[in-house]
Amino acid sequence: MKRYYITRVLGEGTIANPYYAELRRYIETHWPDEPHFLKQAIHPNVIMWSVLAYDLSDAAHTDVMTLTGIFSFPSGSLDTTVGSLTLERRQAIRTKLENIGFEFSWVTSDTTIREVLKYLIRSIQLASWAEVPISAANFNLNTTVADIPAAARQRIAGHMQDLGIDTSWITGSHTVSDVVHKIQRHSDNSMRLFGNAQWLFQDTD
């Protein structure tokens, strides 16, 4: 069963102590043959959280949840709605996301776990490209390009261009959602942007 986690990024960025995702390091140590289904390339100086997915057994899941910096999303169908979760579970997700700088006000009872995960992945990637903490950037999917500070816009555009992605079509009125959807749908580089997690995006996205 695929399970979805938010994990801390630790380390100092040095040769002796490089940046690493806490959950990934733990799993590689205890279950070195366990494949991951999702990982993200991030800018550790500003993004200290990442989203990972593993097909862990119940016993392994219980084990990793003893780590301080790990948060688990509800297991099961990605199309489970937030409204179908218990009040305690909904509040736990909201508290965790808001505490690490993510907006949650857009989530309704009809929002699916898939949509929440996509929001997290895309926000982390954009904030990483912009080299601005999510809490400071205040990114959300409805933010227009014109509302993103100029320096952050230039850094995002630079990363896209480095990957060979056409940016000439983007205007100030396009939203963050427009930009990321365009990249994910049509770019040959989408695997580089979102890792080996295309299954996460194969819906009406």
PLY file of the C-alpha trace (Angstrom):
ply
format ascii 1.0
element vertex 205
property float x
property float y
property float z
element edge 204
property int vertex1
property int vertex2
end_header
0.00 0.00 0.00
1.46 3.36 -1.02
1.77 5.72 1.92
2.45 9.44 1.66
4.63 11.37 4.08
5.93 14.83 4.80
9.49 14.61 6.08
12.02 17.07 7.39
15.13 17.92 5.38
18.10 17.79 7.75
21.86 18.29 7.48
24.15 21.26 6.98
24.88 21.11 3.25
28.51 20.17 3.79
30.49 17.19 2.51
30.60 15.80 6.01
26.91 16.44 6.68
24.98 16.88 3.41
21.28 17.70 3.26
19.01 14.65 3.41
15.35 13.79 3.85
14.97 12.24 7.29
12.52 9.54 6.19
14.53 8.56 3.13
17.74 8.19 5.14
15.93 6.07 7.74
14.38 3.76 5.14
17.65 3.39 3.20
19.33 2.37 6.46
16.68 -0.13 7.60
15.21 -1.35 4.30
17.83 -0.56 1.62
15.89 -2.34 -1.15
12.64 -0.45 -0.54
11.82 1.56 -3.70
10.45 5.08 -3.41
7.55 6.24 -5.55
8.01 9.97 -5.10
10.89 12.29 -4.29
11.54 15.93 -5.00
14.54 17.99 -5.98
14.50 20.90 -3.54
16.55 23.90 -2.52
17.45 22.92 1.08
18.47 26.41 2.16
14.85 27.53 2.01
12.68 24.39 1.80
13.16 22.19 4.83
10.31 19.77 4.08
9.73 17.25 1.31
6.99 14.82 0.25
7.86 11.13 -0.14
5.85 8.01 -0.94
6.70 4.41 -0.08
4.91 1.07 -0.24
5.50 0.24 3.43
4.04 -2.59 5.46
1.96 -1.77 8.54
4.92 -2.73 10.75
7.37 -0.55 8.84
4.91 2.35 8.84
4.51 2.08 12.62
8.30 2.08 12.93
8.92 5.21 10.83
6.16 7.10 12.62
8.32 7.07 15.76
10.54 9.65 14.03
9.93 13.21 15.21
9.87 14.92 11.82
7.52 12.56 9.95
3.85 13.20 9.15
1.67 10.64 7.38
-1.33 11.27 5.17
-4.32 8.90 5.35
-3.64 5.63 3.53
-6.02 4.30 0.90
-7.46 5.90 -2.22
-6.02 9.22 -3.35
-9.57 10.22 -4.23
-10.69 10.06 -0.60
-12.20 13.44 0.25
-11.10 15.52 3.20
-14.73 15.65 4.34
-14.84 11.86 4.73
-12.00 11.90 7.28
-12.62 12.14 10.99
-12.57 15.64 12.45
-9.43 14.76 14.40
-7.62 13.59 11.23
-8.69 16.68 9.25
-7.46 18.95 12.01
-4.16 17.10 12.23
-3.54 17.64 8.48
-4.50 21.31 8.70
-2.32 21.93 11.75
0.70 20.22 10.20
0.47 22.05 6.89
-0.11 25.47 8.44
2.69 24.97 10.96
5.22 24.45 8.17
3.98 27.37 6.08
1.36 25.97 3.70
-1.96 27.60 2.98
-4.97 25.42 3.85
-7.92 27.80 3.50
-8.60 26.60 -0.07
-9.38 23.05 1.11
-13.08 22.12 1.27
-14.89 18.94 2.30
-14.87 17.87 -1.36
-11.10 18.33 -1.80
-9.34 14.99 -2.32
-6.10 13.77 -0.78
-4.72 13.72 -4.34
-5.39 17.46 -4.68
-3.74 18.21 -1.33
-0.65 16.21 -2.32
-0.43 17.91 -5.71
-0.66 21.31 -4.02
2.17 20.38 -1.65
4.43 19.00 -4.37
3.92 21.95 -6.69
4.26 24.56 -3.97
7.47 23.01 -2.69
8.91 22.87 -6.21
8.03 26.47 -7.04
9.27 27.83 -3.73
12.46 25.84 -4.21
12.96 27.33 -7.66
12.22 30.81 -6.33
14.66 30.17 -3.46
12.13 31.72 -1.08
10.56 29.92 1.91
6.94 28.98 1.27
5.79 30.97 4.30
7.51 34.08 2.93
6.55 33.51 -0.71
2.89 32.94 0.19
2.45 30.83 -2.94
-0.89 29.29 -3.70
-2.28 27.86 -6.90
-4.31 31.01 -7.66
-1.38 33.42 -7.25
-0.75 35.25 -10.52
2.72 35.52 -11.99
2.50 39.31 -11.63
2.00 38.92 -7.86
5.21 36.94 -7.39
8.13 39.25 -6.48
10.30 40.06 -9.51
13.47 38.43 -8.16
11.60 35.21 -7.37
9.97 35.25 -10.84
13.37 35.55 -12.46
14.75 32.62 -10.46
11.75 30.44 -11.36
12.07 31.37 -15.05
15.80 30.64 -14.91
15.22 27.11 -13.57
12.59 26.44 -16.23
14.85 27.69 -19.00
17.75 25.61 -17.68
15.49 22.57 -18.14
14.67 23.64 -21.69
11.10 24.64 -20.90
9.54 27.39 -23.04
8.55 30.38 -20.90
7.64 32.78 -23.71
3.90 32.06 -23.38
3.73 33.07 -19.69
2.18 36.46 -18.88
1.52 38.29 -15.64
-2.11 37.18 -15.65
-1.30 33.46 -15.65
-1.67 31.72 -12.31
0.75 29.41 -10.57
-1.70 26.63 -11.40
-1.57 27.51 -15.13
2.21 27.37 -15.19
2.65 24.11 -13.32
-0.16 22.33 -15.18
1.40 23.36 -18.50
4.79 22.02 -17.45
3.40 18.74 -16.10
1.20 18.03 -19.09
3.43 18.90 -21.99
7.06 18.97 -20.96
9.43 16.08 -21.60
11.10 17.29 -18.41
8.07 16.59 -16.24
9.75 13.46 -14.85
12.68 15.63 -13.77
10.33 18.10 -12.12
8.08 15.68 -10.28
10.16 12.51 -9.99
8.77 9.08 -10.85
5.32 10.03 -9.59
3.27 10.51 -12.73
0.66 8.13 -11.31
-0.17 10.89 -8.86
-1.18 13.24 -11.67
-3.08 10.84 -13.92
-6.61 12.03 -13.27
-8.55 14.93 -14.76
-5.58 17.18 -14.00
0 1
1 2
2 3
3 4
4 5
5 6
6 7
7 8
8 9
9 10
10 11
11 12
12 13
13 14
14 15
15 16
16 17
17 18
18 19
19 20
20 21
21 22
22 23
23 24
24 25
25 26
26 27
27 28
28 29
29 30
30 31
31 32
32 33
33 34
34 35
35 36
36 37
37 38
38 39
39 40
40 41
41 42
42 43
43 44
44 45
45 46
46 47
47 48
48 49
49 50
50 51
51 52
52 53
53 54
54 55
55 56
56 57
57 58
58 59
59 60
60 61
61 62
62 63
63 64
64 65
65 66
66 67
67 68
68 69
69 70
70 71
71 72
72 73
73 74
74 75
75 76
76 77
77 78
78 79
79 80
80 81
81 82
82 83
83 84
84 85
85 86
86 87
87 88
88 89
89 90
90 91
91 92
92 93
93 94
94 95
95 96
96 97
97 98
98 99
99 100
100 101
101 102
102 103
103 104
104 105
105 106
106 107
107 108
108 109
109 110
110 111
111 112
112 113
113 114
114 115
115 116
116 117
117 118
118 119
119 120
120 121
121 122
122 123
123 124
124 125
125 126
126 127
127 128
128 129
129 130
130 131
131 132
132 133
133 134
134 135
135 136
136 137
137 138
138 139
139 140
140 141
141 142
142 143
143 144
144 145
145 146
146 147
147 148
148 149
149 150
150 151
151 152
152 153
153 154
154 155
155 156
156 157
157 158
158 159
159 160
160 161
161 162
162 163
163 164
164 165
165 166
166 167
167 168
168 169
169 170
170 171
171 172
172 173
173 174
174 175
175 176
176 177
177 178
178 179
179 180
180 181
181 182
182 183
183 184
184 185
185 186
186 187
187 188
188 189
189 190
190 191
191 192
192 193
193 194
194 195
195 196
196 197
197 198
198 199
199 200
200 201
201 202
202 203
203 204
